[in-house]
Amino acid sequence: SLSVIHPRIIGGSEVKDRCRPPYNSMVALQFEASSGAFTFCSAAMLSETVLVTAGSCVSQIAILNENPITAVIGERDLYMTDFDEQRISIESIKIHPLFNNLTLDNNIALLRLSKSAMLSSCVRPIAKYATDPTACGDLDQSCLMVGWGPYADIDKPTNSRLPRYAAITVYGETVTGLWSRFERGVDPPTGSLYAEAANPHIKACFFDWGGIVSCIRNGIYVLGGVIGELNCNSAVSLPILVTDVPSYQTWIDKCTANWNSC
């Protein structure tokens, strides 16, 4: 039940230095409820005006005539206003045209801000994925995930006050496919990779979705993906689902060049 959810990144470590990569590219997605604003997902900053998140985070909101989402940029402590924190409304949402809410195929969406974010050391677009001959794509142990995951609060999940991170291994397409067919009897969602934390009790859970998955390429942290679903209150053996953002770079480039074309 929700009452027994424990800290997730979820069981990871609190982010101490928010103003260094990849944490300075993390964005909290919030909307107002009767009880106040809460962070329901995260996103990664691609540019001063465009964010990337999981399609499952915004698929229901995208069908509304308005976008009641605020991007909180430069956020660290959800209980206070941080240095360099900026609250900017979402102007438009673009979900991948082949996104499937049931299978989680193509689980990716782009968000356009209503105005440009002001960049600083604490607010930076995340470095784009790059090839690295020394990296192991089949078993990438250089990665970490970040999110505002839940903890037990009476009988409902809520956010961690500070973002939490954990080291993870991200598996390539071949391993992901074999694992999915063995464990679940089906192919993995299109465009997603499996990952697991170094500590098997660490999971991605409610409100972590859309969070950054960042891996080291050529000595720097780059955008490897965003956290999908699948892993929350399930058996420990089930992996974390990660949208493979680099595989959608052509679509991302098309949208950012001409927003109305995608």
Number of C-alpha atoms within 10 A of each C-alpha: 7 16 12 14 21 18 23 25 27 29 19 23 16 19 17 12 11 21 18 14 20 24 29 24 27 31 30 27 26 20 16 12 8 5 6 8 14 16 24 21 26 29 30 30 26 21 19 16 19 24 24 27 30 31 27 24 23 23 20 10 14 17 10 9 7 11 16 14 21 22 25 21 27 29 27 29 16 18 10 10 12 13 10 16 18 18 16 18 20 21 16 16 22 20 21 20 11 12 21 16 13 8 11 23 19 24 32 32 25 25 24 21 20 15 13 12 22 15 15 12 13 22 26 25 22 22 19 14 21 14 9 12 9 8 15 13 14 14 13 16 20 16 22 21 29 30 37 33 33 25 24 16 14 10 11 13 20 21 22 24 16 19 27 24 25 25 22 24 20 32 22 18 18 10 14 22 18 15 19 18 12 11 11 11 10 12 13 21 22 17 19 28 26 24 25 25 22 13 12 12 14 24 29 33 28 25 24 34 27 34 30 32 29 27 26 19 21 14 8 13 22 21 26 26 30 29 34 28 21 16 21 19 15 11 9 14 11 20 25 25 26 30 30 26 25 16 14 14 13 9 15 23 11 13 16 17 11 10 15 9 9 14
